[in-house]
Amino acid sequence: MKILFVADGRSPTAINWMRYFCEAGDEVVLVSTFACEPNLALQKKIVLPVAFSSVKKPTSSSKANFLFGASTLKIRTLIRQWLGPASISKAARVLRSIIQQEKPDLVHAMRIPFEGMVAADGYAGVPLVISVWGNDFTLHAESNKMMRHYTEWAMRVADGVQADCHRDIALARQYGLDAGKPTLVVPGSGGVRADIFYPAADESNLSLVVNPRGFRAYVRNDVFFKAIPLVLRDVPDARFVCPGMDAEPQVMEWVEQLGVGHAVDLLPPLSQPDLANLYRRSKVVVSPTIHDGTPNSLIEALACGCYPVAGDLESIREWIQDGVNGALVNPGSPESVARAIVRGLQDGELRARSREINLRLINERAEYRSGMEKVRQFYQRVMRSTT
């Protein structure tokens, strides 16, 4: 099978998904909306910027980056939401030409804004699958009229939709996906790779808490850091590790203002093996989001045995039952987040029970190989439905 992916080629989620087909011997063409160098056996890679994706965020060494904080991140998101749609038509014409030249069996756009929007606008008669990522509907679709228009257009044009939670399939129908078109619910990266993400034989003695969500507009990291002093009052030896947050000026400012530098490690983005090792050493994983689907980082942490503390969102409730196999918290309340972290660190019986439940859930619903086989069958179903 020849598959043309329209994706952010830097994304670990997209790379993990494409790797399966590359290793299986399928022909894979990547049209990336960002400059990238994925370590994949691609047949071809083409960069197609859209919605200012060619504009780089200032590097950590530049003076401009010291102005880049939470407010700037929100402004950048707003700029892409309001001005990004104006770039879709031009990018769609280029993509249509690429599709006509490459002649793939199927096109897969991995998220709605802006890859799915461009793929729908550049539809070339080839079966089109669009993935929904966690905040495509709940954050982006209603941000303005043009974003809603292109979201609805993408859902009407798509021949099939993949999402990482059942909530987003229901929302896809509301945004125009025909009831008869195929859908699939599997984790965004296809599933959890058991050769990388697996539990430690014995639980670590460290009171380690990991926040793997990085610095994003929909992650309440301000609340997470405000919760740290509250946790330290009850668990003085607790330590908080934050991959993907090193050299973030806003984060460093929070750490200094709150006086928690002795208990916080800000790390660069980690490779999957390094992230898995961190999870195995940690007791608690925190995901303080206000928009989400099924976060890959969360289920990967579950596979390594972490006790989850997550925002109380409909999509997360598909995985976590509060007080049974994790904690669902108010992501806007430092007190709510802190209480859940403290309980997760102190209650060994709760952690053990949660670990048993969560490992079973991962094995049943999020195993990578079985998930990607479902994807292949889904692709074939989409192609059959369009003939």
C-alpha positions in Angstrom: 0.0 0.0 0.0 1.2 3.5 -0.8 0.2 6.0 1.9 0.7 9.8 1.8 0.7 11.4 5.2 0.1 15.0 5.8 1.5 15.6 9.2 3.9 17.5 11.5 6.9 15.5 10.8 8.5 16.5 14.1 5.8 14.9 16.1 6.7 11.8 18.0 3.0 10.7 17.6 3.1 11.0 13.8 6.6 9.4 13.6 5.4 6.4 15.7 2.4 6.0 13.5 4.4 6.2 10.2 7.2 3.9 11.5 4.8 1.0 11.6 4.1 1.2 7.9 7.7 1.9 6.9 8.8 -1.2 8.8 6.0 -3.2 7.3 7.3 -2.4 3.8 4.6 -0.1 2.7 5.5 3.0 0.6 5.2 6.1 2.8 5.3 9.6 1.5 5.4 12.4 4.1 4.1 15.9 3.4 5.2 17.7 6.5 3.8 21.1 7.6 7.1 21.7 9.5 10.7 21.3 8.6 11.8 18.0 10.0 14.3 15.1 9.8 12.4 12.0 11.0 14.5 8.9 11.3 12.2 6.8 9.0 12.6 4.9 5.8 10.4 7.2 3.8 9.9 7.0 0.1 9.8 10.8 -0.1 9.6 13.8 2.3 8.2 17.1 1.2 7.8 20.2 3.4 4.6 22.2 2.9 4.3 25.1 5.4 0.8 26.3 6.4 -0.4 28.7 9.0 3.0 30.2 9.7 4.5 26.8 10.5 7.8 28.0 8.8 8.2 30.7 11.5 10.4 29.4 14.2 10.0 30.0 17.9 13.0 31.9 19.2 15.8 29.6 20.5 16.6 29.4 24.2 19.7 31.5 23.6 18.0 34.4 21.9 16.9 37.6 23.8 13.5 37.3 22.2 12.9 34.0 24.0 12.9 35.7 27.3 9.7 37.4 26.3 8.2 34.1 25.3 5.9 33.1 28.1 2.4 31.8 28.7 0.7 35.0 27.4 2.9 34.9 24.2 2.1 31.3 23.7 -1.6 32.1 23.8 -1.1 35.0 21.4 0.7 32.7 19.0 -2.2 30.2 19.1 -4.7 33.0 18.5 -2.7 34.3 15.5 -2.6 30.9 13.9 -6.4 30.4 14.6 -7.3 33.8 13.1 -4.8 34.2 10.3 -3.9 30.6 9.5 -7.1 29.8 7.5 -6.0 32.4 4.9 -3.0 30.1 4.1 -5.1 27.0 3.5 -6.2 27.5 -0.2 -2.6 28.0 -1.5 -1.2 25.0 0.5 -4.2 22.9 -0.7 -3.4 23.6 -4.4 0.2 22.5 -3.8 -0.9 19.4 -2.0 -3.4 18.5 -4.7 -0.5 18.6 -7.2 1.6 16.4 -5.0 -1.2 13.8 -4.6 -1.8 13.7 -8.3 1.9 13.2 -8.9 2.5 10.6 -6.2 -0.8 8.6 -6.8 -1.1 7.2 -3.3 -3.7 4.6 -2.4 -4.8 6.7 0.6 -4.1 10.1 2.1 -4.0 10.4 5.9 -4.0 13.9 7.5 -2.9 13.7 11.1 -5.0 16.3 13.0 -7.6 18.8 11.7 -5.9 22.2 12.0 -4.2 22.6 9.7 -3.3 19.3 8.1 -6.8 18.0 7.8 -8.1 21.4 6.5 -5.5 21.5 3.8 -6.1 17.9 2.8 -9.8 18.4 2.6 -9.4 21.6 0.6 -6.9 19.9 -1.7 -9.0 16.7 -2.1 -7.9 14.9 -5.3 -10.3 11.9 -5.4 -8.0 9.7 -3.3 -9.5 8.1 -0.1 -8.9 10.6 2.7 -8.6 9.7 6.4 -8.3 12.5 9.0 -7.2 12.1 12.5 -8.6 14.1 15.4 -6.2 15.2 18.0 -7.2 16.1 21.6 -8.0 19.8 21.2 -9.1 20.0 17.6 -12.8 20.3 18.4 -12.8 21.6 22.0 -10.1 24.3 21.6 -9.7 25.2 17.9 -13.0 24.6 16.1 -15.0 27.2 17.9 -12.2 29.8 18.1 -13.7 31.8 15.1 -16.0 31.4 12.1 -13.3 30.4 9.7 -11.9 27.7 11.9 -15.4 26.3 12.4 -16.0 26.5 8.6 -12.8 24.5 7.8 -13.4 22.0 10.6 -16.8 21.3 9.2 -15.5 21.1 5.7 -12.8 18.7 6.7 -15.4 16.4 8.4 -17.7 16.5 5.4 -14.9 15.7 2.9 -13.2 13.0 5.0 -13.8 9.4 3.9 -12.9 8.1 7.4 -12.0 9.6 10.8 -9.7 8.2 13.4 -9.7 9.6 17.0 -8.1 8.6 20.3 -11.3 8.8 22.3 -15.0 8.1 21.6 -16.0 11.7 22.6 -14.2 13.0 19.4 -16.0 10.5 17.1 -19.3 11.9 18.5 -18.1 15.4 18.0 -16.9 14.6 14.4 -20.5 13.5 13.6 -21.8 16.8 15.0 -19.3 18.7 12.8 -20.5 17.0 9.6 -19.0 13.5 9.3 -21.6 11.4 7.6 -23.0 8.6 9.9 -22.2 6.0 7.3 -18.5 6.8 7.0 -15.9 4.5 8.8 -14.4 5.5 12.1 -11.7 4.1 14.4 -10.8 4.8 18.0 -7.2 3.9 18.8 -4.5 5.9 20.6 -3.0 8.8 18.6 0.3 7.1 18.1 -1.3 3.8 17.4 -0.7 2.5 20.9 2.0 2.0 23.5 5.2 0.2 22.5 5.6 -2.5 25.1 9.3 -2.8 24.2 9.9 0.7 25.5 7.1 1.5 28.0 6.8 -1.3 30.6 6.7 -1.3 34.4 9.7 -1.7 36.7 10.0 -4.9 38.6 9.9 -3.0 41.9 8.5 0.4 42.8 11.0 3.2 43.2 11.6 4.6 46.7 11.7 8.1 45.3 8.8 10.5 45.8 9.1 11.5 42.2 6.4 13.3 40.3 6.6 13.8 36.5 4.7 16.3 34.4 5.4 15.3 30.8 3.0 17.7 29.0 5.5 20.4 28.1 4.7 24.1 27.7 1.4 24.3 25.8 -1.5 26.8 25.8 -4.0 24.2 27.0 -1.9 22.8 29.9 -2.4 24.6 33.3 1.3 24.5 34.2 0.7 27.7 36.3 -1.6 25.6 38.5 0.8 22.7 38.6 3.7 24.8 39.9 1.5 26.5 42.4 0.6 23.1 43.7 4.2 22.2 44.4 4.6 24.2 47.7 1.4 22.6 48.9 2.7 19.1 48.2 6.0 19.9 49.9 4.3 20.8 53.1 3.1 17.1 53.4 5.8 15.4 51.4 9.0 17.4 52.0 11.2 15.0 50.0 9.0 15.1 46.9 10.7 16.0 43.6 9.1 17.3 40.4 10.5 16.5 37.0 9.3 18.4 33.9 10.6 17.2 30.5 10.3 19.8 27.7 10.3 22.8 30.0 14.0 23.7 30.3 14.9 27.3 29.4 11.2 28.3 29.4 11.3 31.8 30.9 7.8 31.7 32.3 8.5 28.3 34.0 11.8 29.6 35.4 10.0 32.6 36.7 7.3 30.5 38.5 10.0 28.3 40.0 11.8 31.3 41.4 8.7 33.1 42.7 7.4 30.0 44.4 10.8 29.2 45.9 10.7 25.5 44.8 13.9 25.3 42.7 15.4 22.8 45.1 12.5 20.4 44.3 12.1 20.9 40.6 14.1 19.6 37.6 13.4 21.2 34.2 14.6 19.0 31.4 14.8 19.2 27.6 12.5 17.0 25.6 13.4 13.4 26.2 13.6 10.4 23.8 11.0 7.7 24.3 13.5 5.3 26.0 14.6 8.1 28.4 11.0 9.1 29.1 10.1 5.5 29.9 13.0 5.3 32.3 11.8 8.4 34.0 8.3 7.1 34.3 9.6 3.8 35.9 11.3 5.9 38.6 8.2 8.0 39.2 5.3 7.4 41.5 2.9 10.0 40.1 2.3 11.4 36.6 0.4 14.8 36.3 -1.5 15.9 33.3 -3.1 19.3 34.2 -5.0 20.0 30.9 -8.2 21.9 30.1 -8.5 20.4 26.6 -7.5 16.8 25.8 -8.2 13.6 24.0 -6.3 10.6 25.2 -2.7 11.9 25.8 0.0 9.6 24.6 2.2 10.7 27.5 -0.5 9.7 30.0 -1.1 6.2 28.7 2.7 5.6 28.3 3.1 6.6 31.9 0.3 4.2 32.9 2.1 1.4 31.1 5.2 2.1 33.2 3.1 1.9 36.5 2.6 5.6 37.4 -0.4 6.7 39.4 -2.2 9.3 37.2 -3.4 12.7 38.3 -5.3 14.3 35.4 -7.8 17.1 34.6 -11.4 15.9 34.9 -12.3 15.8 31.2 -14.8 13.7 29.4 -12.1 12.1 27.3 -9.9 11.2 30.3 -12.9 9.6 32.0 -12.8 7.0 29.3 -9.6 5.8 31.0 -9.6 6.9 34.6 -12.2 6.4 37.3 -11.6 8.9 40.1 -10.3 7.2 43.3 -10.2 3.8 41.6 -7.3 3.8 39.1 -6.2 7.5 39.4 -7.4 10.9 40.3 -9.5 13.3 38.3 -8.9 16.9 39.5 -10.0 20.5 38.8 -7.1 21.6 36.6 -7.7 25.2 37.7 -7.2 24.5 41.4 -3.7 24.1 42.9 -5.3 22.7 46.0 -7.2 20.0 44.0 -4.0 19.0 42.2 -1.9 19.0 45.3 -4.3 16.8 47.3 -4.3 14.2 44.5 -0.5 14.2 44.2 0.0 13.9 48.0 -2.5 11.0 48.1 -0.7 9.3 45.2 2.6 9.6 46.9 1.5 8.5 50.3 -1.1 5.7 49.6 0.9 2.7 48.5 -2.2 0.5 48.5 -4.0 2.9 46.1 -1.0 3.0 43.8 -0.8 -0.8 43.7 -4.5 -1.2 42.9 -4.3 1.5 40.2 -1.2 0.0 38.7 -2.9 -3.4 38.3 -6.0 -1.9 36.7 -4.0 0.4 34.4 -1.6 -2.2 33.2 -4.6 -4.4 32.2 -6.3 -1.4 30.4 -3.1 -0.7 28.4 -2.8 -4.4 27.4 -6.5 -4.5 26.4 -6.9 -1.2 24.7 -3.6 0.4 23.8 -1.1 -2.2 22.7 0.9 -0.8 19.7 1.0 -3.8 17.3 -2.7 -4.8 17.7 -3.6 -1.1 17.5 -1.8 -0.6 14.2 -3.2 -3.8 12.8 -6.7 -2.2 13.5 -5.4 0.9 11.6 -4.5 -1.2 8.5 -7.9 -2.9 8.5 -9.5 0.6 8.9 -7.5 1.9 5.9 -8.7 -1.0 3.8 -12.3 -0.4 5.0 -12.1 3.2 4.0 -10.7 2.3 0.5 -13.4 -0.2 0.0 -16.1 2.3 1.0 -15.0 4.8 -1.7 -14.9 2.4 -4.6 
